[in-house]
Amino acid sequence: MSSSPATPPSGDRGPGDHPTVRGPLEAHSSYRAADWSPQRVMFHQNLETFADRVGLLVGLQSNGKLTQEEAYDEIRRLWKQLKDSKGSLLNG
């Protein structure tokens, strides 16, 4: 009886069916809005990074690695960075 290795459901694959590793400036998903601009793409990437980091902080807090106050303070700091990036990329 032979068994074949299961392929994870993730769609992003590189050569040899290994997961593709993205650089920090690469988007996680495509930006498909009609009002495309380099600034909007950059802000989209900043939104994705914010969401990823908030998810990590929630996980750390849930597992007792951060207090609720520490997680809140860090999320608030990240929110300020996102808000500043919106101001400089989209409003200025």
PADREN-585490 format. One record per residue (C-alpha): z, y, x. Coordinates in pm, whole numbers, plus 50000, padded with zeros to 5 digits. Layout:
BEGIN
SITE;w;v;u
SITE;Z;Y;X
...
//
This chain:
BEGIN
SITE;w;v;u
SITE;50000;50000;50000
SITE;49893;50328;50153
SITE;50001;50670;50044
SITE;49829;50997;50110
SITE;50029;51309;50190
SITE;50081;51539;49896
SITE;49915;51877;49918
SITE;50137;52167;49815
SITE;50004;52368;49521
SITE;49968;52687;49724
SITE;49611;52814;49727
SITE;49603;52987;50066
SITE;49503;52738;50328
SITE;49368;52778;50675
SITE;49184;52531;50895
SITE;49316;52179;50865
SITE;49493;52256;50534
SITE;49777;52436;50710
SITE;49931;52736;50532
SITE;49779;53067;50638
SITE;50022;53299;50812
SITE;49974;53664;50724
SITE;50040;53960;50946
SITE;50287;54225;50830
SITE;50008;54467;50737
SITE;49802;54217;50537
SITE;49822;54227;50159
SITE;49972;53929;49979
SITE;49737;53976;49687
SITE;49421;54170;49619
SITE;49421;54523;49485
SITE;49157;54537;49213
SITE;49210;54871;49040
SITE;48917;55096;48957
SITE;49078;55385;49146
SITE;49070;55209;49484
SITE;49152;55410;49795
SITE;49305;55322;50133
SITE;49623;55504;50027
SITE;49650;55302;49706
SITE;49598;54976;49897
SITE;49874;55076;50141
SITE;50110;55164;49854
SITE;50026;54829;49689
SITE;50130;54656;50013
SITE;50450;54861;50017
SITE;50523;54749;49659
SITE;50473;54385;49756
SITE;50699;54423;50058
SITE;50967;54588;49844
SITE;50950;54303;49592
SITE;50969;54038;49867
SITE;51270;54202;50031
SITE;51454;54249;49702
SITE;51402;53880;49630
SITE;51544;53789;49970
SITE;51846;54016;49919
SITE;51916;53864;49577
SITE;51901;53518;49734
SITE;52137;53619;50014
SITE;52380;53769;49764
SITE;52359;53462;49539
SITE;52442;53237;49834
SITE;52740;53445;49942
SITE;52580;53592;50256
SITE;52597;53948;50117
SITE;52835;54112;49875
SITE;52697;54268;49560
SITE;52771;54610;49706
SITE;52584;54531;50029
SITE;52284;54400;49837
SITE;52286;54704;49608
SITE;52308;54946;49902
SITE;52019;54776;50080
SITE;51803;54768;49766
SITE;51878;55134;49711
SITE;51770;55210;50071
SITE;51448;55011;50022
SITE;51384;55194;49694
SITE;51414;55530;49872
SITE;51162;55413;50133
SITE;50922;55304;49857
SITE;50966;55632;49672
SITE;50901;55828;49992
SITE;50588;55624;50063
SITE;50460;55696;49712
SITE;50513;56066;49770
SITE;50331;56068;50101
SITE;50049;55827;50004
SITE;49975;55914;49643
SITE;50111;56262;49574
SITE;50057;56444;49896
//
